[in-house]
Amino acid sequence: MTNPDHLRLLHSMLRVRRMEELCAELYTQEKIRGFLHLYIGEEAVVTGVMSLLRPQDNVMATYREHGHALLKGVSAKLIMAEMFGKVEGCSKGRGGSMHLISAENRFFGGNAIVAAGIPQAAGLALAAKRHETMNMAALWKIPILFCCENNLYAMGTALSRSQSQQEIVKKAESYNIAAVSVDGMNIFDVIEKTHAALDFVKREQKPYFLEFKTYRFRPHSMFDPELYRKKEEVQKWKERCPIDFLTKYLIEHDGASQDVLNKLKIEVEQEMQDAVSFAENGTLEPVENLEKNIYENDL
Ligand SMILES: Cc1ncc(C[n+]2csc(CCOP(=O)(O)OP(=O)(O)O)c2C)c(N)n1
């Protein structure tokens, strides 16, 4: 018998992967322009974490955030239209790949500025807490889960070249924040540790830090010739593909049939092709609107 939860997780990972594969293709066709940072390889992290969040939980992400938006509930159509810069997009075509946003889904954005989301996330958590309790005494005990997706590189710079302390959890611990390291290629480890972390945050009303050890299979962005790492290294990590890992688990432990797995892929393909058509048929904002949304009154 196939475990429906595991199948749901695989479905989420396939949605993220397929959407991004299509984005890469559409980028080379120049239908998507500007910067494009793909998350391929890191899907277990976003899938595991998001599977434990509630609709009312606030999420803030980096510019590598397409999957985060999708799994927080923003539809593939709205994301793809945003990639195309169409007014039907989730940011009305003004944000593009790095600025997907949906207040409705409590997804408060990607951000082109490295680390800008961290203080913003703290502000959101503080606002949520103040709203609930009005308790100024607890002001600085902030219920927030920091998720560091450690993919070992910052653009072309390996962590080992820039950091004397490569155990990222130790950095969090130095701020007196509870911190744990997670195998980011293993969805089960992601879920187990995130579950415990969320329990802690809710119970203690304090921050918690998770370091997910993961790897991006693709270049930093579409402009990156990837000269800073060896193909063999990438290949070695690809052998730990989180989607292959969960698929194998489903077959070996849950008795998932090829038929069930194929159906899942077909379903995902249909959803993403519909999203691309929606984006293709979307509207480009007229140039007269260029100065719109700059001042508050225009909103
Ligand atoms: C404040 C700021 N400084 C520099 C940059 C240029 N920049 C873009 S991506 C990047 C590397 C960030 O790497 P990391 O935080 O490890 O995220 P990853 O790309 O691995 O997901 C840098 C320095 C920026 N966008 N913002």
PDBQT file of the ligand as one rigid body, heavy atoms in Angstrom, charges set to zero:
ROOT
HETATM    1  C1  LIG A 301      23.396  42.840   0.159  1.00  0.00    +0.000 C 
HETATM    2  C2  LIG A 301      23.832  42.104  -1.073  1.00  0.00    +0.000 A 
HETATM    3  N1  LIG A 301      25.146  41.919  -1.307  1.00  0.00    +0.000 NA
HETATM    4  C3  LIG A 301      25.562  41.230  -2.397  1.00  0.00    +0.000 A 
HETATM    5  C4  LIG A 301      24.648  40.730  -3.284  1.00  0.00    +0.000 A 
HETATM    6  C5  LIG A 301      25.122  39.938  -4.508  1.00  0.00    +0.000 C 
HETATM    7  N2  LIG A 301      24.823  38.514  -4.307  1.00  0.00    +0.000 N 
HETATM    8  C6  LIG A 301      23.795  37.963  -4.945  1.00  0.00    +0.000 A 
HETATM    9  S1  LIG A 301      23.670  36.342  -4.583  1.00  0.00    +0.000 SA
HETATM   10  C7  LIG A 301      24.990  36.364  -3.558  1.00  0.00    +0.000 A 
HETATM   11  C8  LIG A 301      25.448  35.106  -2.853  1.00  0.00    +0.000 C 
HETATM   12  C9  LIG A 301      24.535  34.667  -1.757  1.00  0.00    +0.000 C 
HETATM   13  O1  LIG A 301      24.768  33.332  -1.421  1.00  0.00    +0.000 OA
HETATM   14  P1  LIG A 301      23.908  32.548  -0.366  1.00  0.00    +0.000 P 
HETATM   15  O2  LIG A 301      23.357  33.495   0.660  1.00  0.00    +0.000 OA
HETATM   16  O3  LIG A 301      24.771  31.433   0.121  1.00  0.00    +0.000 OA
HETATM   17  O4  LIG A 301      22.648  32.009  -1.167  1.00  0.00    +0.000 OA
HETATM   18  P2  LIG A 301      22.548  30.974  -2.384  1.00  0.00    +0.000 P 
HETATM   19  O5  LIG A 301      22.728  31.763  -3.642  1.00  0.00    +0.000 OA
HETATM   20  O6  LIG A 301      23.580  29.918  -2.171  1.00  0.00    +0.000 OA
HETATM   21  O7  LIG A 301      21.142  30.397  -2.317  1.00  0.00    +0.000 OA
HETATM   22  C10 LIG A 301      25.537  37.633  -3.531  1.00  0.00    +0.000 A 
HETATM   23  C11 LIG A 301      26.741  38.002  -2.751  1.00  0.00    +0.000 C 
HETATM   24  C12 LIG A 301      23.270  40.956  -3.013  1.00  0.00    +0.000 A 
HETATM   25  N3  LIG A 301      22.306  40.495  -3.819  1.00  0.00    +0.000 N 
HETATM   26  N4  LIG A 301      22.886  41.622  -1.896  1.00  0.00    +0.000 NA
ENDROOT
TORSDOF 0
